Amino acid sequence: MDGPFQTALVGEMYKWKDQAKCLGMDTNIFFDKYEEDPPMAASIDSLCARCPVNKECFAVGVSNKEWGVWGGVYLKEGKIDKEFNQHKDKQSWFDTWKSLTMEST
């Protein structure tokens, strides 16, 4: 499938990005800075937890085998990376999974 119809479909699939809390932010904070600075990583985790589209973000990161922070979880080839998520304690993981898997009230 080529042409305007495909472009419209792809555009619709990523429309969620317009609602992301990180829209317009420096993308390095989701890669290098996250990896190098645990306090920064915790701040980004908090930002993602409050984001209205974190579920969509995480799903895209996993589906597309992405690297970096997607929905508040650092991924490497679409899989959870233990090294760059090690700053999270049990409560953080609980809160992260709750935000990614539960319906908002």
N, C-alpha and C positions, 0 to 999 in steps of 0.2 A: 504494500500500500504506500503510495507516494502522493505528494502534492499537498494542497491546502487542507484536505480532510485530515491527513496524518498530522500535519502541523497543529491543527486545532485540537486533536486528541492529546498530543503530547503536551500542549499548553495547558489543557484542562487537568491533566495528571499532576502537574507541578504548580497548580494555582495555590495550593496550600502554603507555598513559600511566602506569598504576600502577607500572610498572617503571622509569620514566625517572629518571635521576640528578637531574634538575632539579625533580622533583615537590616542590611546596610552596615553591619559590624565587620571589623577586620577578621577575615577568615582564618588568619594565622592562630587566633586564640583557640581554634578547634583542632589544631594540629600541633605545631611546634611549641607554642606557649603552654598548652594544656599538658604536654608531655614533660616539660621542663619545670613547671611551677605548680606544686600541689595546692597552694592557696588559690591560685587562679583557676585550677581545675575544679575546686569546690564551688567557686563562684559561678562557673559555667554550668556545673551540674544544677545549681539552684535556679539559674536562668531557664534552663531547659525544663526543669520540673514545673515551672510556672507557665510554660509556653502552651498555647491552645492547640498547637499542631505537632506536639512531640511524638505522638503515636505514628502519624504519617511520616515524619522525619525518620524515626527509627526503622520503620518498615522499608522505606526507600534505601536506607543505608544497608540493611541486611540483604534486601532483594538484589541490589546492584553491586553487592560485594565491595562496599566502599571502605575507606580508611578515614580515621578521625572521629570526632564526636558527632553522633547522630541520635537525637532524642535523649541526650544526657548520658549516653554510653559510648565509650571509646571502642571503635571497631577496627579490626585489621582484616581486610578482605571479607568484610561482612560478618565477621565473627567477633564475639566479645574478647577483647584483649585484656588478659589478666594483669599484665605489667602496668599498663596505663590506667587501670581502674582500681589499683591496689589502695589508693587513698580513701576509698569508700569503706565504711564500716557496715555492720549488719543492718543498722537502721537506715542508712543511706540507700543500701540495695533494696530494702523493703519499700522505701518511699519511691525509689526509681521505678521498680516493677509495678507498684501500685499505680503510679501515674501513667505507665505505658499500657497497662492491661485492664484497668477498671474504668467504668463509665464515670464521667464527671457528674456531679450532682448540682 
